[in-house]
Amino acid sequence: MVHSVLEALNVRVVGSGEKILVLGHGFGTNQSAWQRILPFFLQDYKVILYDLVFAGSVNPDYFDFQRYTTLDAYVDDLLHILDTLGISSCAYVGHSVSAMIGILASIRRPELFSKLILIGASPRFLNDKDYHGGFEQEEIEKVFSAIEANYDAWVNGFAPLAVGADVPAAVQEYSRTLFNMRPDIASFVSRQLFISDIRGVLGLVKVPCCIIQTAKDVAVPTSVATYLKNHLGGRTTVHMLNVEGHLPHLSAPALLAQELRRALSQ
């Protein structure tokens, strides 16, 4: 392993404010996904950015297929970063899988997080009895087959669907970071994400949460935001963004930044 997790995961601390803000990215992106959001926060916050170990910007040799079989290993990485930086309290913004990582980290160390802001969050993607996650098992299997059969073709089809909105620059950016992932890692991680289910621990969250959900997201039905609000243990609010897509930080950054500032001030 490299001398430090901070180096391996490209940890950066930027901004001149007193308060600490952590930004966690989702599947298929890296910390560059926040580049249009950052300018709104650099004056008031010290912002911590890092790459999840599966990101294409991280040396693929650091991805341990034995270790990263559950979200807990990603939680370990996040907590290790915060401890190494000497952070005692922070606000945390997590997109997609990082929303789940934040939830689990706050259960383990509630004193470390003053607030969780969860963008496009889903505790389970698969439908279940009395739960609509958005996907049936057969649909998921088709996704895995497509990734494994021809990764480039899958990215070219998936990126516009995920971005959702008609923002070519966002599609181009998301495609770029997806293409940078090693296909075997992308396939492995997508399988792990689609079988993960953290519904059973949501009630253990004691930190205030704000859920930000777009009006139409191919990965997360709006009903999931309501489910989270009803099942998270902490005081929880939901803000619906009147835009489409799973990646509002790429497709509607100014609007999302405004919502984030509002959520952080509450």
C-alpha positions in Angstrom: 0.0 0.0 0.0 1.1 3.6 -0.6 2.4 5.5 2.4 -1.0 6.9 3.2 -4.7 6.6 2.4 -4.6 10.3 2.0 -2.2 10.0 -0.9 -3.8 6.9 -2.4 -7.3 8.5 -2.5 -6.1 12.0 -3.6 -7.3 13.8 -0.5 -7.4 17.6 -0.9 -8.4 20.3 1.6 -9.4 23.6 -0.1 -11.0 26.8 1.1 -10.5 29.4 3.8 -13.5 29.0 6.1 -13.7 27.8 9.7 -16.3 25.1 9.2 -15.5 21.7 7.7 -17.5 20.4 4.7 -16.8 16.9 3.3 -17.9 16.1 -0.3 -18.3 12.4 -1.3 -18.8 11.4 -4.9 -20.9 8.6 -6.5 -20.2 5.6 -8.7 -18.6 6.5 -12.0 -17.3 9.9 -11.0 -14.4 11.2 -8.8 -13.9 14.4 -6.8 -13.8 16.4 -10.1 -17.7 16.0 -10.1 -17.8 18.8 -7.5 -15.7 21.3 -9.5 -18.7 23.5 -10.4 -20.0 23.4 -6.8 -16.8 24.2 -5.0 -16.7 28.0 -5.8 -19.9 28.5 -3.8 -18.3 27.2 -0.6 -14.6 28.1 -0.6 -15.0 31.3 1.4 -17.1 29.9 4.3 -15.7 26.3 4.5 -12.6 24.2 4.5 -13.7 21.6 2.0 -12.4 18.0 2.1 -12.5 16.2 -1.2 -11.3 12.6 -1.9 -11.7 9.9 -4.5 -13.4 6.6 -3.6 -11.0 3.7 -4.2 -12.9 2.5 -7.3 -12.6 5.8 -9.1 -10.6 5.9 -12.3 -8.3 8.6 -10.8 -7.0 6.1 -8.2 -4.3 3.6 -8.9 -6.4 0.4 -9.6 -3.8 -1.7 -7.7 -5.3 -0.2 -4.5 -8.7 -1.7 -5.1 -8.8 -4.9 -3.0 -11.5 -7.2 -4.3 -11.5 -9.1 -1.0 -11.8 -6.0 1.2 -14.4 -3.9 -0.7 -17.2 -6.4 -0.7 -19.4 -4.3 1.5 -19.9 -0.6 2.1 -18.2 -0.9 5.5 -14.7 -0.8 3.9 -15.5 2.6 2.3 -16.7 3.8 5.7 -13.4 2.8 7.1 -11.6 4.8 4.5 -13.7 7.9 5.1 -13.3 7.7 8.9 -9.5 7.1 8.5 -9.3 10.3 6.4 -11.2 12.4 8.9 -9.2 11.0 11.8 -5.8 11.5 10.0 -6.8 15.2 9.3 -7.8 15.7 12.9 -11.4 16.5 12.1 -13.7 16.4 15.1 -16.9 17.7 13.5 -18.0 18.2 9.9 -21.0 18.6 7.6 -21.1 15.8 5.1 -22.5 15.9 1.5 -22.7 12.4 -0.1 -24.0 11.7 -3.6 -25.5 8.3 -4.4 -23.2 5.6 -2.9 -21.4 8.2 -0.8 -24.8 9.1 0.8 -25.0 5.5 2.0 -21.3 5.7 3.2 -22.2 8.8 5.1 -25.2 7.2 6.8 -23.1 4.2 7.9 -20.3 6.5 9.1 -22.7 8.6 11.2 -24.1 5.5 12.9 -20.5 4.4 13.8 -19.4 7.9 14.9 -22.4 10.3 15.4 -20.3 12.9 17.1 -18.2 13.4 14.0 -21.1 14.7 11.8 -23.2 17.8 12.4 -25.4 17.1 9.4 -25.7 14.7 6.5 -26.9 16.0 3.1 -27.8 13.1 0.9 -28.1 13.6 -2.9 -29.8 10.8 -5.0 -29.6 8.4 -2.0 -31.0 4.9 -2.1 -30.8 2.4 0.7 -31.7 -0.4 -1.7 -32.0 -0.3 -5.5 -33.9 -3.6 -5.9 -37.7 -3.7 -5.4 -38.9 -5.7 -2.5 -42.2 -6.5 -0.9 -43.7 -3.1 0.1 -40.6 -1.3 -1.1 -40.1 0.3 -4.5 -36.3 0.6 -5.2 -36.8 1.1 -8.9 -35.3 -2.1 -10.3 -36.2 -5.8 -10.7 -33.5 -8.5 -10.4 -33.8 -9.3 -14.2 -33.2 -5.7 -15.1 -30.1 -5.5 -12.9 -28.8 -8.7 -14.5 -29.1 -7.1 -17.9 -27.1 -4.2 -16.7 -24.3 -6.5 -15.4 -24.3 -8.4 -18.7 -24.0 -5.2 -20.7 -21.1 -3.9 -18.6 -19.2 -7.2 -19.0 -20.0 -7.7 -22.7 -18.8 -4.3 -23.9 -17.9 -1.7 -21.3 -17.5 1.2 -23.8 -20.9 0.6 -25.4 -22.5 0.4 -22.0 -21.0 3.7 -20.9 -22.1 5.4 -24.1 -25.7 4.3 -23.4 -25.7 4.7 -19.7 -24.2 8.2 -19.3 -27.0 10.1 -21.1 -29.6 8.1 -19.1 -28.0 8.9 -15.8 -27.4 12.6 -16.5 -31.1 12.7 -17.6 -31.1 16.3 -18.5 -30.2 17.7 -21.9 -26.8 19.0 -20.9 -24.2 17.6 -23.3 -21.2 18.9 -21.2 -22.5 16.9 -18.2 -22.9 13.8 -20.3 -19.4 14.2 -21.7 -17.9 14.7 -18.2 -19.7 11.7 -16.7 -18.7 9.6 -19.7 -15.0 10.7 -19.2 -14.9 9.5 -15.6 -16.8 6.3 -16.3 -14.3 5.5 -19.1 -11.5 6.1 -16.7 -12.7 3.2 -14.4 -11.2 -0.2 -15.1 -14.1 -2.3 -16.5 -13.6 -5.2 -14.0 -13.6 -2.8 -11.1 -16.7 -1.0 -12.5 -18.5 -4.4 -12.9 -17.6 -5.6 -9.4 -18.6 -2.3 -7.7 -21.9 -2.0 -9.6 -22.8 -5.6 -8.5 -22.0 -4.7 -4.8 -24.0 -1.5 -5.0 -27.1 -3.2 -6.5 -27.1 -6.0 -3.9 -26.5 -3.7 -0.9 -29.4 -3.1 1.5 -29.0 -0.8 4.5 -32.7 -0.3 5.2 -32.4 -2.2 8.5 -30.0 0.4 10.0 -31.6 3.7 9.0 -33.3 4.1 12.3 -29.9 4.1 14.1 -29.0 7.4 12.4 -29.2 10.2 15.0 -27.6 13.0 12.9 -29.9 15.6 11.2 -30.3 14.7 7.5 -31.4 16.6 4.4 -32.3 14.6 1.4 -32.0 16.3 -2.0 -33.8 14.4 -4.8 -34.4 15.4 -8.4 -37.9 15.3 -9.9 -36.9 12.5 -12.2 -33.9 10.2 -11.6 -33.4 7.0 -13.6 -31.6 5.4 -10.6 -33.8 6.5 -7.7 -37.6 6.9 -7.7 -38.9 9.9 -5.8 -40.7 7.5 -3.5 -37.3 6.5 -2.1 -36.8 10.0 -0.7 -40.1 9.6 1.2 -39.0 6.2 2.4 -35.7 7.6 3.8 -37.5 10.5 5.5 -39.9 8.1 7.2 -37.1 5.6 8.3 -34.0 7.7 9.2 -33.7 8.1 12.9 -32.5 11.7 12.9 -34.5 14.8 12.1 -34.9 14.6 8.3 -36.1 17.0 5.6 -36.6 16.4 1.9 -35.9 19.0 -0.8 -37.1 18.2 -4.3 -35.1 19.8 -7.1 -37.1 20.6 -10.2 -34.5 19.2 -12.6 -34.0 15.7 -14.1 -31.2 13.3 -13.6 -29.0 11.5 -11.1 -26.1 14.0 -11.2 -27.4 17.5 -10.5 -23.9 18.6 -9.5 -22.9 18.1 -13.1 -26.2 19.1 -14.9 -27.5 21.9 -12.6 -24.6 23.0 -10.3 -25.8 26.5 -9.5 -29.2 25.3 -8.4 -27.8 22.4 -6.4 -25.2 24.7 -4.7 -28.1 27.0 -3.7 -29.9 24.0 -2.1 -26.8 22.9 -0.4 -26.2 26.3 1.1 -29.8 26.4 2.3 -29.6 22.9 3.8 -26.3 23.7 5.6 -27.7 26.9 7.1 -30.8 25.2 8.6 
